Amino acid sequence: MKELIEKIYARINRPVNIMEVCGTHTVALFKHGIRSLLPEGVRLLSGPGCPVCVTSIRDVDTALAFARHPGVILATFGDMMRVPGGTKSLLEAKADGADIRIVYSPLDCLAIAKQNPAKKVVFFSAGFETTAPNAAATLSEAERLGVENFFLFSVHKVVPPALSALLQSDDVRIDAFMLPGHVSTIIGTRAYDFLAKDFRKPCVVTGFGAEDILAALVMILRQMDEGRADVEIQYASVVSREGNPKALRFMETYFEPCDSYWRGIGVLPGSGLCIREAFRHRDAVAAIPVEVADHPEPKGCMCGQVLRGIRTPNECRLFGTSCTPERPVGACMVSTEGSCAAYYRFAPPAQGR
């Protein structure tokens, strides 16, 4: 590690802004104490790589509307339960009597559906390309088994369009990307080629250990020194150029690109995954009509700006005061991958960097 740190110091000759896209990388950077080891000129920006954080208020409110609908059981992952909607969270709705259940896999919903044939079971399916194949596989299994009362509410998103949107924005300057390891195992690195070709941004896909991250930083700085912009793989043990063909086939069979709203970024064309027409009978939005009102982002919350790398969590006046992991105002304080939660856990509110 010492040798890698020395290489970073040797190569840094001007300020550089590097965005770590993945929320797990944000946590790892703090956990390993890497931020405190880096030279002053290296500024690390947290990106929109937390699926819970980028899920919109309207999506949460739609899930709440499903849960309030007569004869519906709503299921979701545990980290979605405390995400604030317009008026309340799923956890609060459950406390009020809604039938909302935490599952560890979307496949668990099929067992719930079989046990409750008179109910409609809706899985609130959020996440990036990492979790979308599992949702698609569950749709496949529901079709195979003929479980007619299972439905999916897909708010899945794909990462590359968000990175393109950030680079086309005037709000933040990004010199290079540390790309997510988990997502990249599915989509491969070809999906990021436009970052190097069209925007001339050095990119490295890396793992989550201290040496992985430091090695990736060295690779990024080497590209910048040499005037190159390539998409390189540090995490070669699990990431390839092509990705996971089987997972990609599942996604392509059951999902199609659609416009999607990202918290803090807005509507990005082709950045969502909607259920294809052939399987629309499994789409909760089509099968269970609900009315949802629009609600603004919480007053004073900078979650959206944090997700774009414009602000750091400690710059928000709510951070560590009225917004804590126990009482989150914005989604970035909910998930363990959220930037605000990571800053709160590893850096005192007055000292976050």
FENLINSUL-V597008 format. One record per pair of residues at least 6 apart in sequence whose ideal C-beta (glycine too) atoms are under 8 Angstrom apart, sorted by the first residue. I is the first residue (numbers start at 1). GAP is how many residues later the second one is. Records with the same first field share a line. If there is no record, write none. Layout:
I=GAP + GAP
//
This chain:
1=209 + 210 + 213
4=207 + 210 + 211 + 213 + 214
5=32 + 209
7=211 + 214
8=30 + 31 + 34 + 206 + 209 + 210 + 213
9=30
11=207 + 210 + 211 + 213 + 214
12=27 + 29 + 30 + 209
13=28 + 212
14=27
15=26 + 27 + 28
16=25 + 26 + 27 + 159 + 160 + 205 + 208
17=26 + 28 + 155 + 156 + 157 + 158 + 159 + 292
18=24 + 25 + 26 + 27 + 156 + 157 + 158 + 159 + 160 + 199 + 202
19=25 + 26 + 27 + 28 + 147 + 155 + 157 + 158 + 159 + 290
20=6 + 9 + 24 + 25 + 26 + 27 + 29 + 158
21=26 + 27 + 28 + 138 + 142 + 156 + 157 + 158 + 159
22=25 + 27 + 156 + 157 + 158 + 159 + 160 + 161 + 315
23=23 + 26 + 27 + 30 + 312 + 313 + 314 + 315 + 316 + 319
24=25 + 156 + 157 + 158 + 184 + 313
25=24 + 153 + 155 + 156 + 181 + 183 + 188
26=20 + 23 + 311 + 313 + 316
27=309 + 310 + 315 + 319
28=6 + 180 + 181 + 182 + 185
29=6 + 15 + 184
30=312 + 313 + 315 + 316 + 317
31=315
32=177 + 178 + 181
34=176 + 179 + 180
35=9 + 318
36=317
38=6 + 179
42=175
45=127 + 129 + 264
46=260 + 261 + 263 + 266 + 293 + 296
47=115 + 116 + 119 + 130 + 260 + 261 + 262
48=6 + 114 + 118 + 214 + 216 + 217 + 259 + 260
49=79 + 110 + 131 + 134 + 288
50=257 + 281 + 282 + 285 + 287 + 288 + 289
51=75 + 76 + 77 + 80 + 106 + 284 + 286
52=27 + 28 + 31 + 74 + 279 + 282 + 283 + 285 + 286
53=210 + 250 + 254 + 278 + 279 + 281 + 282 + 284 + 285 + 286
54=103 + 108 + 208 + 209 + 210 + 211 + 253 + 277
55=25 + 28 + 71 + 100 + 208 + 276
56=99 + 205 + 206 + 207
57=27 + 28 + 29 + 206 + 238 + 240
58=28 + 203 + 234 + 236 + 237
59=67 + 96 + 202
60=20 + 23 + 24 + 25 + 26 + 29 + 30
61=24 + 25 + 26 + 231 + 232 + 234
62=91 + 223 + 228 + 230
63=11 + 13 + 17 + 22 + 27 + 59 + 61 + 90
64=21 + 24 + 26 + 29 + 34
65=225 + 226 + 227
66=6 + 8 + 56 + 58 + 87 + 218 + 222 + 224
67=7 + 23 + 26 + 27 + 31 + 32 + 33
68=25 + 30
69=51 + 219 + 221
71=47 + 48 + 49
72=27 + 47 + 48 + 49 + 50 + 216
73=26 + 27 + 28 + 39 + 43 + 46 + 47 + 48 + 49
74=16 + 24 + 25 + 26 + 27 + 48 + 50
75=25 + 26 + 27 + 28 + 31 + 33 + 34 + 37 + 46 + 47 + 48 + 49
76=14 + 24 + 25 + 26 + 27 + 47 + 48 + 49 + 50
77=25 + 26 + 27 + 49
78=24
79=255 + 256 + 257
80=10 + 44 + 46
81=8 + 9 + 10 + 13 + 19 + 21
82=7 + 8 + 9 + 246 + 252
83=6 + 7 + 245 + 248 + 251 + 252
84=214 + 244 + 245 + 246 + 247 + 250
85=210
86=207 + 208 + 209
87=208
88=8
90=8 + 10 + 34
93=7
94=6
99=20
101=11
103=6 + 9 + 20
105=29 + 33
106=17 + 19 + 28 + 29 + 32 + 46
107=27 + 30 + 31 + 34
109=12 + 14 + 29 + 41
110=28 + 31 + 32 + 35 + 37 + 40
112=9
113=6 + 8 + 29 + 34 + 36 + 37
114=33
116=33
117=32
119=30
120=29 + 31 + 167 + 168
121=28 + 29 + 30
122=29 + 30 + 31 + 162 + 166
123=12 + 15 + 27 + 28 + 29 + 30
124=29 + 31
125=6 + 10 + 27 + 28 + 29 + 30 + 31
126=29 + 30
127=8 + 29 + 30
128=28 + 29 + 30 + 31 + 52 + 55
129=29 + 30 + 54 + 57 + 58 + 118 + 122
130=52 + 53 + 55 + 56
131=25
132=24 + 54 + 119 + 123 + 141
133=53 + 111 + 114 + 115 + 117 + 118
135=17 + 19 + 21 + 119
136=114 + 115 + 117 + 118 + 119
137=113
138=12 + 14
139=13 + 115 + 136 + 140 + 143
140=110 + 113 + 114
141=6
142=8 + 140
143=136 + 139
150=132
151=131 + 132 + 133 + 136 + 137
152=123 + 130 + 131 + 132
153=130 + 131 + 132
154=101 + 118 + 119 + 120 + 121 + 129
155=105 + 117
156=99 + 116 + 117
157=103 + 105 + 114 + 115 + 116
158=29 + 99 + 112 + 113 + 114 + 115
159=21 + 24 + 28 + 32
160=27 + 31 + 32 + 34
161=107 + 108 + 109 + 110
162=100 + 103 + 106 + 109
163=14 + 29 + 32
164=30 + 31 + 35
165=100 + 101 + 103
166=6 + 8 + 99 + 142 + 143
167=7 + 28 + 32 + 34
169=139
171=134 + 137 + 139
172=136 + 137 + 138
174=27 + 135
175=26 + 27 + 49
176=25 + 26 + 27 + 28 + 44 + 47 + 48
177=15 + 18 + 24 + 25 + 26 + 27
178=25 + 26 + 28 + 35 + 38 + 39 + 42
179=10 + 13 + 24 + 25 + 26 + 27 + 52
180=25
181=24 + 25 + 26 + 27 + 54 + 57 + 58
184=8 + 21 + 49 + 51 + 55 + 59
185=53 + 54 + 58 + 59
186=57 + 58 + 61 + 62
187=56 + 61
188=51 + 52 + 53 + 54 + 55 + 56
189=16 + 42 + 44 + 50 + 51 + 52 + 54
190=51 + 52 + 53
191=52
192=11 + 13 + 39
193=38
195=6 + 8 + 34 + 36
196=6 + 7 + 33 + 34 + 35
197=32
199=30
200=29
201=28
202=18 + 21 + 22 + 26 + 27 + 28
203=17 + 26 + 27 + 28 + 29
204=12 + 15 + 16 + 19 + 27 + 28 + 29 + 30
205=11 + 26 + 27 + 28 + 29 + 30 + 34
206=6 + 7 + 9 + 10 + 28 + 29
207=6 + 27 + 28 + 30 + 31
212=22 + 23
215=19
216=18
219=13 + 15
223=6 + 7 + 9
233=6 + 7 + 8
251=22
253=23
254=21 + 22 + 25
255=18 + 19 + 20 + 21
256=17 + 18 + 19 + 20
257=13 + 14 + 15 + 16 + 17
258=12 + 14 + 15 + 16
259=8 + 9 + 10 + 11 + 12 + 13
260=7 + 8 + 11 + 12
261=6 + 7
262=6 + 9 + 45
263=34 + 40 + 41 + 44 + 68
264=39 + 40 + 41 + 42 + 43 + 44
265=39 + 42 + 43
274=9
275=7 + 8
280=6
281=6
297=6 + 7 + 33
298=31 + 32
300=16 + 17 + 18 + 29
301=15 + 17 + 22 + 28 + 29
302=9 + 11 + 13 + 14 + 16 + 17 + 28
303=27 + 28 + 29 + 30 + 37
305=6
306=6 + 7 + 10 + 26 + 33 + 34
307=25 + 32
312=27 + 31 + 40 + 41
313=6 + 19 + 26 + 27 + 29 + 30 + 31 + 39
314=6 + 29 + 33 + 35 + 36 + 37 + 38 + 39
316=7 + 24
318=11 + 12
319=21 + 24 + 25 + 30 + 33
320=24 + 28 + 29 + 30
321=28
322=7
323=6 + 7 + 10 + 17
324=9 + 20
325=8 + 9 + 16 + 19 + 20
328=6
330=10
331=7
332=6 + 7 + 8 + 9
333=7 + 8 + 11
334=7
335=6
336=6
343=6 + 9
347=6
//
